[in-house]
Amino acid sequence: MSKRRLKFTFEPQLIKAPVIYELGHKFEIVTNIRMADVDETTGWVILELEGDAEEIKKGLSWAEEQGIRIDPLPGDIIEG
């Protein structure tokens, strides 16, 4: 099991899309939103992902394909 803390930044057309739900569902990843904000031009979320390291990697690739910018946060990998 691995945990990753990341910042996802959404363009306006993706703000209402269920991307975080789909990420968890498609890749069997636990998604915990820690902080979020939205305005008329962008949205962002601090997200903690927990699950199989390979599934998290696949899920992050999928999220980037959807148009989400993903930024790592300090100390973002916890394995155990």
C-alpha positions as CSV (number, residue, x, y, z in Angstrom):
1,M,0.0,0.0,0.0
2,S,1.1,3.5,-0.8
3,K,-0.1,7.0,0.0
4,R,0.5,10.1,-2.2
5,R,-0.4,13.7,-1.4
6,L,-0.8,15.8,-4.5
7,K,-2.4,19.0,-5.7
8,F,-4.8,18.7,-8.7
9,T,-5.5,21.8,-10.7
10,F,-8.6,21.8,-12.8
11,E,-9.4,24.0,-15.8
12,P,-13.0,25.5,-15.8
13,Q,-14.4,22.8,-18.1
14,L,-13.3,20.0,-15.7
15,I,-14.4,21.6,-12.4
16,K,-17.8,19.9,-12.4
17,A,-16.6,16.6,-13.9
18,P,-16.5,13.6,-11.4
19,V,-12.8,13.1,-12.1
20,I,-11.8,12.3,-8.4
21,Y,-14.7,9.9,-8.1
22,E,-13.8,8.1,-11.4
23,L,-10.1,8.0,-10.3
24,G,-11.0,6.1,-7.1
25,H,-13.6,3.9,-8.8
26,K,-11.5,2.9,-11.9
27,F,-8.3,2.3,-10.1
28,E,-9.5,1.1,-6.7
29,I,-7.8,4.0,-5.0
30,V,-9.0,5.7,-1.8
31,T,-9.3,9.4,-2.4
32,N,-9.3,11.8,0.5
33,I,-9.8,15.5,-0.2
34,R,-7.9,17.5,2.4
35,M,-8.5,21.1,1.0
36,A,-10.1,22.6,-2.1
37,D,-11.1,25.9,-3.7
38,V,-12.9,26.9,-6.9
39,D,-13.3,30.3,-8.6
40,E,-14.6,31.2,-12.1
41,T,-11.2,30.4,-13.8
42,T,-9.8,27.4,-12.0
43,G,-10.3,24.9,-9.3
44,W,-7.8,23.0,-7.2
45,V,-7.8,20.2,-4.6
46,I,-5.2,18.8,-2.2
47,L,-5.8,15.1,-2.4
48,E,-4.4,12.1,-0.6
49,L,-4.5,8.9,-2.6
50,E,-4.1,5.5,-0.9
51,G,-3.8,2.1,-2.7
52,D,-1.6,-0.1,-4.7
53,A,1.5,1.9,-5.9
54,E,1.1,0.7,-9.5
55,E,-2.7,1.5,-9.6
56,I,-1.9,5.0,-8.2
57,K,0.6,5.5,-11.0
58,K,-1.9,4.4,-13.6
59,G,-4.6,6.6,-12.1
60,L,-2.4,9.6,-12.2
61,S,-1.5,9.0,-15.8
62,W,-5.2,8.8,-16.5
63,A,-6.0,12.0,-14.6
64,E,-3.3,13.9,-16.6
65,E,-4.9,12.6,-19.8
66,Q,-8.2,14.1,-18.6
67,G,-6.4,17.5,-18.5
68,I,-5.6,17.8,-14.9
69,R,-2.4,19.4,-13.8
70,I,-0.8,17.3,-11.0
71,D,1.8,18.7,-8.6
72,P,3.6,16.7,-5.9
73,L,3.6,18.0,-2.4
74,P,6.6,17.7,0.0
75,G,6.9,14.3,1.6
76,D,4.2,12.9,-0.8
77,I,5.2,9.2,-0.8
78,I,4.5,7.0,2.1
79,E,4.8,3.2,1.6
80,G,4.1,0.5,4.1
